[in-house]
Amino acid sequence: MTQQEEIRLPVAGGRDILAHLALPEGSQGPVPGVLILHEILGLNDDIRRIAGRFAEAGYAALAPDLFEGRGPKPVCIVRIAANIAKGEGPAVDDMFAARSWLAEHPQIDGERLAVAGFCMGGGFALLLGSIADFRVASPHYGDVKRDPESYRDICPVVGGYGGRDMVFARKGHLLKSHLEALGVPHDVKIYDEAGHSYMSQHAPWMMAVAPFTPLRARYDEAAAEDSWRRILTFFDAHLNS
């Protein structure tokens, strides 16, 4: 059982944005927290489902709307991508504020926080895992910077990429190479039969078109469930030990 609600999350500059909060019910004492960073589709029912899945496993999950108050969605995507590339900017400031909110929540253990991201959010999760105080970063089919030194200070990483994804599969291989060279604890897996967004259960009309794009995007139950198993095992080792 979980407790889920929409909240107004205070962020940088005295603003507040929409966020979805999912908490496990019946937990004894503060629980670990996960900051969830959504795909380019925004904060939608699928991201809420993912937040609920984390809560069912005993984690408090916070999924902010990265686009609210930033103009039309295409403009938002460009601006956030620029912030991720630079490692600074309003979107980054907002997620530092979101991390602080998680750490200060009375039901959450501020010493045991992770960040998970999907697609656009995957690259963002890697950035925050490098510059903010998270104990685990969990990127999925997100962008990876070419310079391994970008991840010199990154926390342990667990993530996944679809091997049929003609755009991001190589990013998964690059991430594995970076983390191995840096000696960072990690579990990054490339799922040969899966494409982009293999953990996402999007609207039927979208899934009817997406598999025919270079991303080969579609939900893949086998890859998704294996990813959940790996994520929760890794989280248990690094957040609950």
C-alpha positions, 0 to 999 in steps of 0.5 A: 500500500502507498500514499500518493498525492500531488503537491506544490514543491518549493524550488529556486527563486521563491517559486513552486512547481507541481510534483507527485509524492508517493510514500510507503504506508506503515513504515517504521521510522524514516525511509530512503528517498528517490528523486525521479526525473521524467522523460521529455513527455513530462510528469504524466501517469506513467511517471506516477506509476513508477513513483508508486512502484518505488513506494511499494518497495519501501522508498519515498518517491518525489517526481517534480514537473520539470517543465512547469513555468518554463514556457512551451514544452519544446523550449523547456526541453532545449533549456533543460538540455542546456542546463544539463550540458553546462551542469548549472542553471535554473533547472539544476537549482530547482532539483537541488531544492527538490533534494533539500525538500526530500532530505527535510521531510519528516518521513524521509531519511535525508542521509539515504537519497537516490536520484532516478531518471528516464530519457532526458531525466537519465542524463539529468540523474547522471549530472545530479549524481555527480554534483549533488549529495546522492548515494545512488544514481539510476539513469535509464536510456539517457544521454552520457557526456563524452568526457569521463572526467565529467563523472569523476565524483559520481556516486554508485550507478545502476541503469539500463539501455535498450540495445535496439535503440539506435540513438542511445544504446551507444550511450549505455556502452559509453557509460559502462566504459566511463564507470569502469575506467573511474572505478565507480561501483555500477551495474549498467546493463544493455538489453539487446532485445529492448528499445528506448523507453522500455520501462515506460507504459505510454499511451497506445497511440504513442506505442503504435508509432514509436517502435518504428522510429530510430529509438525503437521505443516500446515497453518491454516487460522482461527488460523492465522487470529485470531492471526493477530487480537490479535497481532494488537490489542495488538500492538495498546495497547502497541505501539500506546497508 
